[in-house]
Amino acid sequence: MTTALRGLLLAAGLGLIGYGLYGLLGDPYITDPVDVLVWGFGGLVLHDGLWVPLLCLLGAFLVRGPVLRGWLVVAAAVTAVGLPAVLRAGDDGGNPSVLPLPYLRNWLLVLAATAGLALLVALVGRWRRRDPAVGRRARAVGFRDRAVRLRDRAVRRRAPRGDRS
């Protein structure tokens, strides 16, 4: 089943790549498809060769906790997408409809909203770990599960050899 699913996904992925290349080579607005391929390859090298390793190293050595690491990945992605518009704000070349929004403010609002969400997730996690009632419920469920496992193990040991499953 897994091999068939992987083969199907591989075929679908190769089909999508072929369709994309067909569109790239057949688009009348693209005069030099090699430039587009070089740009795409450069983006891939920049992303996988610089950006991701840098984020992984910073996350591993400078940041404690999965919530903060997750937020930093989100903040880096939002910054990578939004930074060009933030840096070009006000440079409309005489056409006010080119960059009409307050991109710096919006970028900061997105960062603040995601930081608030990450803080909320961290606080809920801390509350769940420190609340005695939640801890008692978790321990009770754990003890009950352990008792059931021990009972099942004892039943299997006592069962005749032909009845074991």
N, C-alpha and C positions, 0 to 999 in steps of 0.2 A: 504493500500500500504506500509506504513512504517513498520507495523508489519511483513508483508511477507518478506520485504527486510531484516529486522533485523534477522528473522528466517533463511533466506538463508545465510546471513553472518555468523551467529552462526554455522550453519551446515558446511560451508566451513572451518571456523576456527578450529572446532573440527576435521574435516577430516584431515587438515594439521598437527594438533598436533598428531593425531593417526599415520599418515604416518611417522612423525619424530620419534616417539617412536618405531615404527616397525623397522625403519632403525637403531636406536640406539641399540635395542636389538638383531638385526640380523647381525650387522657388525662384521666380524671375527677379525678385528684389535682391537676392544674394548673388553678387557678381563674382565673388571669390570664396567658394566654400572652404578652401584650405585655411583661410584666415579664421573662419568660424571654428574649424576643428582645432587649430592652434590655440585659440582663445579658450575653448572648452577643455583641452588638455592642460593648459596653464592653470585654469581654475581647479581642476582635479588635483594637480600637483601641489598647488598652494593650499588647498583644503586638507588633503590627506598627508602632505609632507611637512606642513608647518603649523596650520591652525589646530588640528586635532591633537597632535603630540604636545603642543604648547599648553592647550587646555588640560590635557591629562596630567602633565607634569605639575602644573600649578595646582590642580585639584588634589593630587596625591601628596604634595609636599607642604602646601600652605593652608589647606582648608580641612577642618575637621567636621565630620557629619555629612550624611548623604543629602540632607535637605539643602544645605548651603551649596554643596557641590552641584546639585541639580539646578538651583537658581542661577549659579554662575554660568552653567551651560546655556540656560535660557537667555540670560543677559548678554552673553557673547553672541548668540545667534541673532538676537534682536539688534544688537549693535552692528553686526556685520551687514545686516540687511538695511538698517536705517541710517547708518553713518554717511553714506554718500549724499543722501538728501539733506541731512543735517549740515554737512559741510558746504553744500551748494546753496543753502538758504539765502535768499536775497539776490542771487545771481540768475536773474531771469532773462537777461539779454534783450530787454525791452518788451518781453511778452509776459505779462503778469499771470497768465494761466499755466506757465510751465511748472513752477513750484509754488502753488497758491496757498499751501497750508503752513502753520507754524510747526515745522518738523522737530525743532529742538524741544519745544514744550511737549509735543506728543510722544517723543522718544523717552523723555524723562517721566511722563505719566505712565507709559507702559512699564518702564523699569520699576517705578514705585508700586504699581499694581501687582506686578509679579513678585516683588520683594514682600509686599504685604501678604500675599497668598502663601509664600514660602514661610513667613513668620507664623502665620496661622497654623500651617501644617506642623511646624516645629512645636508650637505651644500645645496643640492637641496631642501630639506624641508624648510630650513631657507630662502633660496632665494624666494621660492614660497610664504612664509608668509610675506616677507618684500617688495616684488616687487609691487609697486602701480598698475601697469597695470594688474597683475594677480589678485590682490585684487579687482579691479574694475570689472573685468570680473566675478569673483566669486560672488560679490555682485549683479551684474546685473542679473545673472542667478538665484540667490536666490530671488531677488525681483520679477522676472518674475514668478517663481514657486509659490511664496506666492500669487501673484495676481491671478493666475489660480486657486489655492485652494480656495481663497475667492470667486471668481466668481462661482465656482462649488457649494460651500456651499450655496450661495445666490440663485442659480437656484433651488437647491433641496428644499429650504425653500418655494419658490413660487409655486412649482409644486403641483398639486392636490394630495390628499392622495393616490389615486389609481395608479398614475403614478410613485410614488417614487420607486427607486430600491435600 
